[in-house]
């Protein structure tokens, strides 16, 4: 049985979040939380909260699942909406700054 947690419109670029997603994909839940705890990346703290939410979903909604046997099976990072801002430049011009957002999803399954 698959347990998921989804977080949308996170204020981090998908490219940077994908680096953190690759670190925890396929790992045991306890090991993944430990990896995220000591990672210096901004996305690691976001993924840690999301992973703890997925664990809480497994405990609350699926009482039969054993939390110690859960494994991170799927981690997806998709591109969200892009905020566009203008920055003044020389000679009265402006440059567009793109502030990217991400949609994050973590799926857990019980391995026996």
N, C-alpha and C positions, 0 to 999 in steps of 0.2 A: 504494500500500500504506500502510495506516494503522499508526502506532506509538503506543502509549499508555503512560501511567504513571498509577497511581492511588494516592492517599493517603487513608486513612480515619481518622476520629475525631481530626481536627486541632482543637486547642483555640483556635478562633477562630470568631466568629459568621459564619454564611453571608452575612449582609448586608454585613459588612465585607470578606469575601473576594471577593464578587462585584464590588466596585469595582476590585480589582486584576485580576480575571479579564478585565474589560472592556478594560483597558489593553493586554493582550497578544493578544487574540483577532484572528486574521487577519494577524498580523505575521510577518516573517521571524524565524527562530530567533535569529540574532545580534542583531538589533534588540530582540527581546523580552528577551533576557538583559541587554542594556544598560539597557533601561527598568527592569527589576526591580532591577538593581544600585543605581540611584540613587533609587529610590522610598523615601520615609520610612516607609511602612506596614509593620506587623508581618507581614501576609500576604505581602508581596512577597518576603521572605526564604524563606518556606515554598514559594511558587510557583517561586522560582529553583532551589531544590534539586529540586523535582519536574520542572521543565523540563530540568535537566541529567540527571536520571535517564532521562527520555524520550529525550534525545539519545544517552545511553549505550546504551539499548535498541536504538535504530536502528543504531548502529555495531556492536554485538555480534551481534544476532540477524539483522539484515538487511544483510549486507555490501555489497549492491549499491547501497544508498542513499547519496547524497552529502549530507553534513551541511550544507553551505553552501546547498543548495537546499531544505531543510526549512522548512515554514511551519506555524505553529500554526493548525490548522483548527477544533478544538473545545476549549473550556475550559468545564467544568461545575462548578458548586458546588451541592451538595445538603446538606440539613439532616441532621445526624447525631443521635446520642443527646443528650439534655439532662440535665446533672447538676443535681440539685436540692439546695440547701443552705438551712438556716434561719438567719435573723438575728434575734436577740432585739430586741423592741421594747418600748414602754412598757406598763405595767400587765400584765406577764406574758404578753404576746402574742408571736407570732413571724410574720415575713414570709418567704415563699419567695423565694430568689434562684435564677434560672435561669442556669446556665453552659452556653452553647450550644457545640456542636461541629459540624464540617463534614466532608463527604466531597468531595475534590477530584479532578478528572480532567483530564489534558492529552493531547490527541491531535495528532500531527504527520503531515503528508503531504509527499511530494516534489513540488514544482512545477517543471516544465521550462521 
